[in-house]
Amino acid sequence: MVEITSEQWEPFAGSHVGLSYGANAHYLILRDGTSKRPQGAVVPLEGEFLAGVMRGAFHPKDGQLYTVGLDGWGDYSTQDGCFHRVRYLGGKVRKPIGFKAHENGLRIDFAVELVAKTGKDIGNFFAQQWNYEYGKRYGSPEFSVNNPDSLGHDPVPVRSVKLLDNKKSIFVEMPALKPVMQLYLRMKLRDVDGVEFSADLFSSPMYPHPPYSADWLAKVVATNRDIGALRTENTKPKKKPDWSGKITEGAREILIKTISGLKYDKTLVEAKKGETLVLKLVNVDAMPHNLVIVKPGTAQKVGDASFKMLNDPKAGEKDYVPDLSEVLHFVPVIDPNTQHSLHFTAPKEAGDYPFICTFPGHWIAMQGILRIK
C-alpha cells in the first residue's frame, strides 16, 4: 500500500493505493474508521502493469506515482520487470472516494455531483456477496453466505437507490444485507454534466453501522447481524505417517533436503532401472514443501496443474499433487523440521525424470532430475 500524500492526487487525498503483484493492477483503498471496527473497501483503477508491481512511491517533485515490479510466480506478467509512472492529469474523477456500511445498505461518496436517473432505477445496480476461509493454504475459495458449505456467490437484492442532499453521495438500500467478508457492488451512474459512467466497489461490511434512517426506506429485514466466528479451516494438526509406499528390504536410500531459497540441496540423483529406493526428504527450510516425480518432459504440465489447484478447497488434503497420469510418485507436503521417506521402485525405462515441489508457486524454482540409467 502507498499512502496518497501528493497534492497532485487531490481527489484521493487521505486514501491509499494498493498494488497487486498477482493481477498487475492497482486500486484505491477506502477506509471508514468511524465504526466500532474499521471497515475497508477497494475501487479498481484503470490500467495494467507489464509485470507484478511490488513497490510504489509518490515523487517529491512531480507528485505522481512511480511503481516497479517483476515477474515470478502466480502473476500475469508479460515482461520480466517494469517501471511505470501513474499520473493524475486533472479533470473530474468519477470514482467512489468514500463509503459507510449500514445494516440496511451502503452510502457511497463521489468526487463529482450526480443526478438521479429515475429515482429508483435499481436496474443499474447489482450486488453480490461471498465469504472466505482462513487457512494455511494460499488464498481461499469463495463460499456462499446463504449456503456456507457450498462454493459460490449470492445475489443481494437492491430495493432502492437514493441521491442524497449533497448531490455527491448515494444510498444503496439493501434491507437484507448481512455482515460479510466481501460485498461487490456494480453501479451505472450519471453526473451533472450528463456523462454516464460505471463504478465498482468491493467492501467488507463485517461490522456495519446501525440502519440508515429515512422516510423512504423499508423496514430492515431481520437477519443474523453477528459475524460470529470467522470461517476457519480445520487447523488441528494431523499426525502424518513419516513414510509411504511399499517397504522393500535392502532398498537404497537417497537423501534430499529442502533448503532456503526454494531449492533442493540435490538437483541430480541417479539410479538403475527398476532399482528399489527410499527417497528421504528432510525439510530444513522455513516453509512447507513436497517432492513429486513426474514423467520426462512433463514438469511444466504438472506444475501448471498445481497452480490451478488453488481453486480446489481440498487442495491441501491432496498435498497439492494434481491427479494426472504424468505423476509417478510423490512425497506429501511436509512442514519445516520434519521428514518423510518414500519407498518406491525406479522406472524401468532409462531417462531423465523431473522432480518438482508443487506447493503453490514453488515448482518453477524447485526442480531436480532423477536420472535412470
N, C-alpha and C positions, 0 to 999 in steps of 0.2 A: 504494500500500500504506500501511496505517496500523498502526503498532505498537500492540499492546494493552498499555497501561501502566496501565489503570484497575483498581483493586481490585474495582470493581463487576462486572467481567467475569472473575472469579476462575477459572472453569473453563478459560478460554482464555489464561491469563497466559503471557507469553513468546512467543506466536504473533503473527501479523499478520492483518489483514483486508484482502482485496483488493477493489477497487471496479472493476466492469466498466461502462465507459461504453457499450459497444455493446449489452450484454444488459440494462442497467438492473438489475443484480444485484450481490450481494456474496457473498464466500466466505471461508472460513477457510484460511489458508496454513500448512501444516505443514512443518517442516524437520528433516531428520536430518543433523546435522553431524558424525556420528561416522564416516562412511565416508571413503574416500580422496578422493572428490569429494562435496561436499554434495548431498543428494538432496531433492527437493521433492515436495509433494502438495497438492491443494486439496480442500476439502469444501464443497459448495454450502450456503448458508444460506437459510432461508425468507424470502419477501417480495420484492416487486418495487418499484422506484422509478418515479416518474412521468416521469422524464427520465433522461438518461445521466449517472450520478453520476461526478463528476470529482475531488472533494476531500472529505476527511473528517478529523475530529479528535475526540478524547475531551475532553469538557468538564471543566475542573478542579474544578467544584463538584458536579455530579450524577454524574460519572463515566461518562456514557453517550456513545454515538457520534452525532455530528451530521454529516450529509452534504449537499452541494449538487451540483446538476447542471444540464445544459442540453440543448437539442435542437440537432442539427447535421446530420451525415450518418452513415449506417451504424449507426444505433441504433434502438431500439424505443420511443422516447419517445412518450408520449401528451399531454404538456404541454410548453410552451416552456422551463420550468425547474422546479426542485424544491428544497425544503429539508426534510429529514427527520431525525427522531430514531429511533435504533435502540436499544432498551433490553433489558437482561437483567434479568428480574424475579425471579430466584432460581429455586429448584427444580432438578430433575435435568436435566442436559443429555445427551441421547442422541445424541452425535456423536463421531466419531473425534477424538482430541486429540493423537495421536502415531502414528508408524509407523516401521518399519525394513524395508528391502528386502533380501531374501536371494536367493541364486541359485536357491532352490527354493520361494520364496513370500514372503508379506508377513506381518509381525507388525503388528497394529493395536491401538492402545491406546484405551480409552474412559474417560470420567469416571465411569461407573456400573459396578456389579458386574453381571455377566451370568450366565446359566445356559445350559448346553448343552441343545439341543433333543433330539438323538438321538445326539450324539457324532460322527457322520459324516453329518450331514444336508446333503450338498453341494447338494441341490436348491434351497436357499435362498441360494446364492451363484452369481454369474455374472461372468465376467471376459472382457474382450476387449482387443486391443492394436492399435496402428497407429503409423505414423511420419509425420513432416512433412518438408518440403523447404525448405531455406533458399534465398531468392532475393530479387530486387529488388522483386517484386510485393508487394501487400498480402496477408498471410495465406498459407495453403498448403492444397492439397487434402490428404486423409488417405489415405496409402498403406499397402497391405498389407505386413506384415512378412515373411510367408511367400512372397509373390509380389511382390517390390519394384517391378515395372513396372506393377502393377495398383492401381487405387484400391480402398479398402475396409478393413474391419476383420477381424481373425482372432480366433475364439474361443480362449480359453486354458483348457485342461482344469484343473478343480479336483479334486484327488484326495481331500483330507480337510480338515476344519476342526476345530481343537482349542482348547478353552478352557484357557488356561494357569493356573498355580497361583495367580496373584494375583487371579484372577476378573474382572479388568478388561481383559485382553488376549486376543486370539485369534491363532492362526497359521493362515493360509490356505495350504495346501500346493499348489503348482503346480510339479511336478518339471521341466517342460519350459519354464519361464519363461526368456525371452531378454531381454537388455538392450534396452529400447525407449524411445522418446520418450514414449509415452502408454500407460498401462495403466489401464483403467477397471474398478473392482470394485463390483458392486451386492450388498448384503447385507441379509438379513432376520434379525433377532435378537430376543432376549427378555431383559429384565433381571430382577433378583431380585424385583421387585415384580410380575412377571407381565405387564409391559407389552411388547407386541410392537411393533417399530419397524423402519424401513428406513433404511439409510445408504449414501451414495455416497462413493467415494474415487477421485480421479483422480491417479495418481502418475506419476513419470518415473524408473523404476528403471534408469537407464543405467549406473550403476556400483554394482551391488549388493554386499552383504557376502557372505562365504563362506556355504555352505549352513547353514541352521539344523539343529542336531543333536538328535535324539530317537529313541528306540527305535521309535516308531510311524510314523516317516517312511519313505517308499520311497527307493530309490536314485535319486540325481539323474540325470536324463536328460542325456546328453552333447549339448550344443549349442554353437554358436559364442558364447562369452561375451564376445568382444571387440566393443564397439560400433563400432570401426573409424572410418572417416571418415564424418562426418555427411552425410546426403543433401543435396546442393547442386546447384541448377540450373546449367546451363552459363552462367557469368557472363563468359566470354571475350567482350570487346567485338566486336560485328559491325559492320563498316563499312556503314552505311546510305547509300543514294543521297540526295543533298540536293535531289532534285526527283522529281516523279511526274506522270503524266498525259501528254497529247499536246501537244508544244510547237507553238505556232502563232505565226508571225511577226506582230509588231505588237500582241500582246496587252497589255492594260493591267495594270500591276502595282498590287496593293493590299498595303500593309504593315501587319501586325498584330503587336504584341508581347505576350508574356505577362509580366505584372508581379506583384510580390508582393501577397499578399492574395487569391490565387485570382481574378485578374482578367485580362481582355484590355484593352489600352490603348484599343481602339476597340470600342464596343458597337453601332455602327451604321455600316454601309458600304452604298453604293448602286451599282447597275449597271443597264445597259439589258438588255432581254430579248434573249437569245441572244448577248450580248457575250462575246468571248474574254477571259479573265482569267488573271492569275498572282497567286495569293494566297501571299505570302511570310510565313511565320510565324517570328518570331525569339524564342527563349526566353531572356529575360534574368532569369528567376526562378531560384530555388534548387532546384526540383523538376521532374520531367518533366511535359509537357503534350502534348495533341494538339488538333486542331480538326476537328469533324465537322459538316458542313452537312446539315440534315435538312429534310423536307417541312414546310410550315406546320402548326402545331398539334401536332407530334409530338415535341417536345423531351422531355416527361416520359416518354413511352413508350420512347424510345431511351435516355434516362438511366436509367430503372428497369432496362432490359435490361442495361445496362452493369454495374450493381450485381451482377446475378446471374452475371456472368462471373467473379466471384471464385472460383466453384467449378470453373471450367474451367482445367485445368493448362496449357493453351496460350493463355490469355487474353493474356499478354504478347506472344506471337508474332502475335496478331491485333490488336495495338495497342489492345486494349480497345474495339474497334468491333463492336457487335452485327451479326449477319448478318440485317438487316431491310431490306425494300424502302423503308422510310422514310429510310434513309441514302442521300444523293445523292453526296456527295464527302467526302473526309477527308484531312487532313494526319496522317501517322502520329505516334506518340509520339516526341518528340524530347527529348533531355537538355538540362540547363542549358548555356547558352553555345553552342548550336547553332541551325541554322535549316533550313527546308525550304520549297521552292517548289512549290505545287500548280498545275498547268496544267489549266484546265477551261473549259467553256462555261457561261455563266449560264443558268438555266432560261428557257424560252420563255414562261412564264406569269408575269404580274405578281403580286406578293405579298411577304409577309414570311417569309423562310426563316431559321429559327433556326440559329445555330452554337453548339456546346457543346464543352466538354472532357469526354471520357468516361473519362479516367484516374480510377480508383476514388475516389469521394467528391467529385469536383470539379464535376460538371455543375450542381448546384443553384446554385452561386455563379458559375461561369464560363460566361456566356451572352452572346450578342450577336445581331444581326439583319443578314442580307444582304437589303436591300430592292431588289426588282426592279421597275423602272418601265417 
